[in-house]
Amino acid sequence: MDPLSIDGLWAYTPRIHGDTRGAFLESFRAADLHDAVGHRLELAQVNCSVSKRGVLRGIHFADVPPGQAKYVTCVSGAILDVAVDLRVGSPTFLQWEAVRLDDESRRGLYLAEGLGHAFLALSEEATVVYLCSTPYAPGREHGVHPLDPTIAVEWPLDVEPLLSDKDAAAPSVKEAQDAGLLPDYAACQAYYASLT
């Protein structure tokens, strides 16, 4: 597990064992995640998303506590996976980091509770699987617009992005902050400490 530029964001690059039959790898190791972040990922739900090229999903986040930590992999095709620090008061507030996840490197990305998550399908079709620490709960799930110029994610858009109606209607980060929807950094830190 390699820490990235935002606190609570980690990348995992598995060792791939290949031979004439194909390949084998461990795409997730609970012990490695525990050693890196200091607690286990409590698995409550596994999501699978299949997207055609140009589909842009997110930026999604959940109320903290309990939030929703995610461990994301792309099992077929390729995506640009993006984490955005939406925790008000964080030293990296509104910073983002992008990691290419694909079916060659088999990398995984862990996002702590309070971080926003989005991805863009780069291949003709991409299948994304993500482990979630809490189940989907519509009343505590939120989003900010993935093309918000305040965040200014550098999406490699050579096609018009395809957004769901919900994502297209998502508020700007300023509107979400003014409405009190964004997670509080201190509350997130206290929640992380409670997980150990």
N, C-alpha and C positions, 0 to 999 in steps of 0.2 A: 504494500500500500504506500503510495507516494502522496504526500500532502501537496495541494496546489495552492494558488495564491490567495484563496478565500478560506478563512477558518471554517472547518466543517466540510470541506470538499477534498475528496481523496480519489486518486486513480489507481486502478489495479491492472497490472499487465501480467497475464498468466504465462507460465511456461508451457509451450505447446510441444507435445511429443508426437512426431509424425513418422510414419513408415509407409510401406507400399499399400497398406490397407486404408490409410487416411490419417486421422489425427485424434489425439485425446488431450484434454486439458481440464483443469479445475477452474471453472469460471467464477466461483465464489468460495471463499474459505472463511468461516465464521471466526476462527482463531486469529487469522491475520487482521480482520476488521477489528476485533476486540483489542488486539495489541496496539493498533493504530489509534482508534478513537476512544478507547477506555471503557467501552461497554459493548454488549452484544446488540445485534440488530434483531429485535423482536419481530418475527415474521407473522404478519396478520393477513396479508393478501399478496397474490402474484398477478400482475397485469400483463397482458400481451396486446400490443398494438401493431397493426399492419397498415402501412401507409405507402401511397404511391409517391413518385418523385415530385418534390415541390410542396408536399404537405408540411405545414408548420404548426406544431402543437405547443401550447403554452402561451405565456409564462404562468405556471400554476404553483400555488402554495396553499398551506392550511394553517388555521389558527394554532398557536403554540401557547400553552400546552393543549393537546398532546402533540400537535403537528403531525407531519408524516415524513419520516426519513425514507430515502429511496436508494436502491442499488440497481443501476441501469446497465443493461447489456444489449447489444444489437446482434441477434443470432443469425440474421440473414440480411444481406445488403449493407448499406452504410448510412449513417446519420451524422449530423453535427449536433452534439449534445451540449446544452448550455445551462450553466448554473448562474443565477443572479442573486447577489446578496441583497435581500429585501428587508433585513433586520435593522430597523431604525435605531441609530446609536452605534452601529457597528463601525469599526475603523475602515471597513471596505464596503460601506453602504453604497449601493447601486453599481458596484463593480461587477463585472461578469467574466466568466471564463468558459471557453469553448474547447471541447475535446472531440475528436473524430472517434466514433465507435463503429466497428465494422466486423464482418465475418472473417476477416483475415487476421488482424491483431488480436481479436477477441477481448479487447480491453473492457473493463467495467468502471463505472463511476459511482461513488457513494456521495450522496447529498444529505447533510444533516437537516433536521427540522428547522424551518424558518427560511431556508433557501428556496428561491424560485427555480422552477425547472421548465425547460422547453427543448424541443428538438426539431430539426429540419431533415426530411428524408432526402438524401443525396442520390441514391440509386433508383432504378426504375421501380423497385418495391423494397421496402425495408420492414423487417419484423423486429420489434423492440420488446424485450421482456424486462420488467422491473419488479423487484421485491419491495414491498412496502411494510413499514412498521405498524401502521394502523389501517383499518379498512376505510374505504371511501365513505365520507359522510357529507352529503350535499350542504348542510347548514354551516359547515366550517371550512369549506373549500372555496378558494378565491383565485382570481387571476388578474394580471395586468397585461396590457396590450403588448404583444411580442415585437411590434415595430415602433414602440414608443421612442421618439428621438432623445428623450432624457436619458434612457438607458443606452441607446445607440448600439445594440448588438450588431456586429458586422456579419450579417447573414450572407452567404455566397449565393445571391439570388440571380441566376441567369434565366429564371422563369418567374412568372407572377406567383407569389406564395398562395397556397390554398389553406385558408383558415376555416375552422368551424364558425357557425354563427355566434356561438358563445364567446370564442376567442376574439373574433372581429369586433364584438361589442364590449370587450373588456375595457375597464377604465385605464386611463394613464396612471403612471406611478404616482404622480402628484394627486390625482383624484382619489386614488386608493389610500394614500397617506392622509389626506385631508378627511377622509371618511373613517379613519382609525382602523383600517383593515390590515395594514402591514404589521408583521411581528415586531416585537420589542427585543432588542439585542440582549438586554439584561435578563428579561424573562426567559429567553432561549438559553442563556448561559446557566441560569438556575435550573432549568429543565434538564439540560445535559448533565449537570452535576447530580441530579436526582436519579439518573439512570445507572450510575456506577455501583 
